[in-house]
Amino acid sequence: MREQLQKRDEIRDIRRAVLDTYGQLTPKLQHLDPTPLPDKTSIILIVDELLEIIYPGYFGSKDLEAANIDAHIGDLLDSVFSRLTEEIYRSVRPDCDQPGEPCDHCSTVAEDQALDLLGRIPDLRRRLADDVQAGYDGDPAAKGTDEVIFAYPAIYAISVFRIAHELTRIGVPLLPRIMTEYAHSRTGIDIHPGADIGKGFFIDHGTGVVIGETTNIGDNVKLYQGVTIGALSFAKDNEGNMVRGKKRHPTIENDVVIYAGATILGGATVIGEGSIIGGNVWLTESVPPHTRVLIAKPELVIDKK
């Protein structure tokens, strides 16, 4: 009994020590405001339902046909609108200076932005149809577009990216990054939602690809696994703070192919149209259009045991 009382005292002491850190640490590691932050589980459900709207019969319910597609898509749109409005509200509320809870201003913003995204779905489907076709055309192992949609991690990552990118364009905070990081955790493909990527984009195999926030990618570009399109350095102001909002990542023009393991860095770096960047190349300078950049063949040393 005495040991149990002693343990309870120790736990109370630990509780006090933990509570003492709330409000002391910078940055803060707690959110104790009346409005909760976005719910990751709900955001993942939103992604799943949006993918079912974009790819009906591939994602979600498999019992769809012409007779019931209208009602099913209507139900999904209602569900996404409701969930998305709530999560956008939670994402914008912390930065609003309007008093009181709930906030009518944030509610209006959330509803308008949710409706804006839903209105972009037809164009998203057209853009993703080009990506799926690029995946099929660019991979001789693909047996059909069904396989590309069902099985290729790149299509999942690109689809989630394109949804998140539209939310970024609308001005929704937090949600786009949560979406793309979820896709990153599932596929190993890390595409920042702020990147600007043209039509007919495909990533073959995909694992280990990184595409930074201010990257610009043109049409009909193909990447292989392990490609990094990243920042060369981070500019700082006179006080040593990182300067944000500047172009830090490369521009990849139309019809470029970048092979496995290549690293391309820097906001001033431009890979010209129609160029081919070989495997494991490290580039921090621009390349003219229609150029091949290759590493010289290494010398193999094969010793007998």
ZIVENPE-V181452 format. One record per helix or strand of 2 or more residues. SS is the DSSP state (a for helix, b for strand). FROM is the first residue (numbers start at 1). TO is the last residue. Records with the same first field share a line. If there is no record, write none. Layout:
BEGIN
SS->FROM-TO + FROM-TO
END
This chain:
BEGIN
a->2-21 + 40-54 + 69-93 + 104-119 + 121-137 + 145-151 + 153-170 + 175-187
b->190-191 + 196-197 + 202-204 + 210-211 + 216-217 + 222-224 + 228-230 + 251-252 + 257-258 + 263-265 + 270-271 + 276-277 + 282-283 + 292-293
END
